[in-house]
């Protein structure tokens, strides 16, 4: 009798908790459905039409847009550029962010000023950064050209944003400058979650600071590292605003990304049907790469 009463109370409590969870989650789920789920579904639906995005006349063409996408050299070239941005972003931003975080963690509170200074680029708007570096890297009067002129003793113009492949790697460097501070803070938080008794035990056992970092702290950051790589991967594959304001995909498509290509098709050429197909293709490729990455890159999360 007592056992059945206990089970009844447990069931009532679980049901009450489920109701409360549903009430609190409902607004968030509704917003997700309206602003994420529905647009994705609608994008796939529009990809089956020939439509300029303005008129009420939409011509259903089935999978013709998808067949065009499979043979679209510019789309696959843009995808290759996205892959280059993805790899370079992971290779540059995450290791440098971890190094900066390691330096700040070792310095403690006396290095707080560096946290503020190094985090400033991330607080700036991507559009503002794009215009800033457009002026700084200008062929005539830019920082690089001015330094080259000073070193060579004669007028020297260096065009980093107007030549291929310099333009793509220059934009990647600017991206790294802006987003590395985010990963720095992310790894600082990771270091902060490591129990201090682990470091104390390592010191008692005779480990140096370097040995502690190499053999204990950094392996413990494995889950943080995986999450950071995933965020960098997804962000790199859908990047748009900075590169659009710096190069608009030029010169001659040298910095064209999937997002900039989709924007041109949809809002400059008014080919909304095919632009939606490119957007849907982006969604499928990004999802597939993220799932593959998480399946291949496995880390031990319990220590």
ZAMARGU-4260 file (C-alpha; in steps of 0.2 Angstrom, whole numbers, plus 5000, padded with zeros to 4 digits):
<rodrens>
0) 5000/5000/5000 | 5014/5012/5005 | 5024/5007/4989 | 5009/5011/4978 | 5006/5028/4987
5) 5025/5032/4984 | 5023/5028/4965 | 5007/5038/4964 | 5016/5053/4971 | 5031/5051/4960
10) 5020/5050/4945 | 5011/5066/4950 | 5027/5075/4953 | 5034/5069/4936 | 5018/5075/4927
15) 5018/5092/4936 | 5036/5094/4931 | 5032/5089/4913 | 5018/5102/4912 | 5029/5116/4919
20) 5043/5112/4907 | 5030/5112/4892 | 5024/5129/4898 | 5041/5137/4899 | 5047/5129/4883
25) 5032/5133/4873 | 5037/5151/4869 | 5054/5146/4863 | 5048/5132/4853 | 5035/5143/4845
30) 5049/5155/4840 | 5060/5141/4833 | 5046/5135/4823 | 5042/5152/4816 | 5059/5159/4812
35) 5069/5143/4809 | 5059/5127/4805 | 5046/5136/4794 | 5059/5146/4783 | 5069/5130/4780
40) 5054/5121/4774 | 5048/5136/4764 | 5065/5137/4756 | 5065/5119/4750 | 5047/5122/4743
45) 5052/5138/4734 | 5067/5128/4726 | 5054/5119/4715 | 5048/5135/4707 | 5054/5148/4694
50) 5051/5164/4703 | 5058/5182/4704 | 5053/5184/4722 | 5041/5198/4719 | 5027/5193/4707
55) 5013/5182/4712 | 5016/5171/4697 | 5027/5156/4701 | 5030/5142/4688 | 5033/5125/4695
60) 5048/5117/4687 | 5050/5102/4699 | 5069/5097/4701 | 5075/5108/4687 | 5084/5120/4699
65) 5092/5106/4708 | 5099/5098/4692 | 5106/5115/4688 | 5114/5117/4705 | 5123/5100/4703
70) 5131/5107/4687 | 5134/5124/4693 | 5152/5128/4693 | 5151/5144/4702 | 5141/5136/4717
75) 5154/5122/4719 | 5168/5135/4717 | 5160/5145/4731 | 5159/5129/4741 | 5177/5126/4739
80) 5181/5143/4745 | 5170/5140/4760 | 5180/5124/4764 | 5196/5134/4763 | 5188/5147/4775
85) 5183/5133/4786 | 5200/5125/4787 | 5209/5141/4789 | 5197/5147/4803 | 5199/5131/4813
90) 5218/5131/4811 | 5220/5149/4815 | 5207/5155/4827 | 5206/5140/4839 | 5224/5137/4842
95) 5228/5156/4844 | 5213/5158/4855 | 5219/5143/4866 | 5236/5151/4867 | 5229/5167/4873
100) 5218/5159/4885 | 5232/5149/4892 | 5243/5165/4894 | 5229/5174/4903 | 5225/5159/4914
105) 5243/5158/4919 | 5244/5177/4923 | 5228/5178/4934 | 5220/5194/4938 | 5235/5205/4934
110) 5232/5201/4915 | 5214/5207/4915 | 5219/5222/4905 | 5224/5210/4891 | 5207/5202/4892
115) 5199/5218/4888 | 5210/5224/4874 | 5211/5207/4865 | 5192/5205/4866 | 5188/5222/4858
120) 5189/5216/4840 | 5174/5204/4844 | 5164/5218/4850 | 5165/5228/4834 | 5152/5226/4820
125) 5158/5215/4805 | 5152/5229/4794 | 5162/5242/4803 | 5178/5230/4803 | 5175/5227/4784
130) 5175/5246/4780 | 5190/5248/4792 | 5201/5236/4783 | 5195/5241/4766 | 5204/5258/4770
135) 5218/5250/4779 | 5222/5238/4765 | 5219/5251/4751 | 5231/5249/4736 | 5235/5268/4737
140) 5238/5274/4755 | 5234/5258/4764 | 5245/5252/4779 | 5253/5238/4769 | 5257/5249/4754
145) 5263/5263/4765 | 5275/5251/4774 | 5281/5243/4758 | 5285/5261/4752 | 5294/5265/4767
150) 5305/5249/4767 | 5309/5250/4748 | 5311/5269/4748 | 5300/5271/4733 | 5282/5271/4729
155) 5275/5253/4731 | 5257/5248/4729 | 5251/5231/4736 | 5234/5226/4731 | 5228/5212/4743
160) 5210/5213/4740 | 5210/5215/4721 | 5220/5200/4716 | 5218/5181/4718 | 5221/5171/4729
165) 5227/5186/4740 | 5210/5192/4742 | 5203/5176/4750 | 5217/5174/4762 | 5217/5192/4767
170) 5198/5191/4771 | 5202/5175/4781 | 5215/5184/4791 | 5203/5198/4795 | 5190/5185/4800
175) 5203/5178/4812 | 5207/5195/4819 | 5188/5197/4824 | 5183/5180/4830 | 5199/5173/4839
180) 5194/5183/4855 | 5178/5174/4856 | 5187/5157/4857 | 5200/5165/4869 | 5185/5169/4881
185) 5178/5151/4878 | 5194/5143/4883 | 5196/5154/4898 | 5179/5148/4904 | 5185/5130/4901
190) 5201/5133/4911 | 5190/5141/4925 | 5179/5125/4926 | 5194/5114/4929 | 5195/5110/4948
195) 5210/5119/4956 | 5213/5103/4967 | 5219/5094/4951 | 5233/5107/4948 | 5238/5106/4967
200) 5239/5087/4966 | 5250/5089/4950 | 5261/5101/4958 | 5263/5090/4974 | 5268/5075/4962
205) 5281/5086/4955 | 5273/5092/4938 | 5279/5109/4931 | 5266/5121/4924 | 5270/5116/4906
210) 5268/5097/4911 | 5251/5101/4919 | 5245/5111/4904 | 5251/5098/4891 | 5246/5082/4901
215) 5231/5087/4911 | 5223/5104/4907 | 5223/5103/4888 | 5216/5085/4887 | 5202/5091/4900
220) 5198/5104/4887 | 5194/5091/4874 | 5175/5094/4874 | 5177/5113/4874 | 5189/5111/4859
225) 5176/5100/4850 | 5162/5112/4853 | 5173/5127/4847 | 5178/5118/4831 | 5160/5114/4827
230) 5155/5132/4830 | 5169/5138/4819 | 5165/5125/4806 | 5147/5130/4805 | 5150/5149/4805
235) 5163/5148/4791 | 5151/5138/4780 | 5138/5152/4781 | 5148/5167/4783 | 5142/5183/4773
240) 5142/5200/4780 | 5161/5204/4782 | 5166/5197/4765 | 5151/5205/4756 | 5156/5222/4763
245) 5175/5219/4759 | 5174/5211/4742 | 5156/5207/4737 | 5164/5190/4731 | 5177/5198/4720
250) 5188/5200/4711 | 5181/5188/4697 | 5173/5177/4710 | 5190/5174/4720 | 5181/5177/4737
255) 5164/5171/4732 | 5156/5160/4746 | 5139/5151/4745 | 5130/5164/4755 | 5136/5178/4744
260) 5132/5168/4728 | 5114/5165/4735 | 5112/5183/4739 | 5117/5189/4722 | 5105/5176/4714
265) 5090/5180/4725 | 5091/5199/4728 | 5102/5206/4714 | 5097/5195/4699 | 5079/5192/4707
270) 5080/5173/4703 | 5072/5168/4720 | 5068/5150/4715 | 5086/5146/4711 | 5093/5156/4725
275) 5082/5146/4737 | 5089/5130/4729 | 5107/5137/4733 | 5101/5141/4751 | 5094/5123/4753
280) 5110/5116/4746 | 5120/5126/4759 | 5109/5119/4772 | 5111/5101/4767 | 5130/5103/4765
285) 5133/5112/4781 | 5122/5099/4791 | 5131/5085/4782 | 5148/5092/4786 | 5144/5096/4804
290) 5136/5078/4807 | 5152/5070/4799 | 5163/5081/4810 | 5155/5076/4826 | 5154/5058/4821
295) 5173/5057/4817 | 5180/5069/4830 | 5176/5060/4847 | 5183/5066/4863 | 5182/5058/4881
300) 5170/5069/4891 | 5171/5061/4908 | 5187/5061/4918
</rodrens>
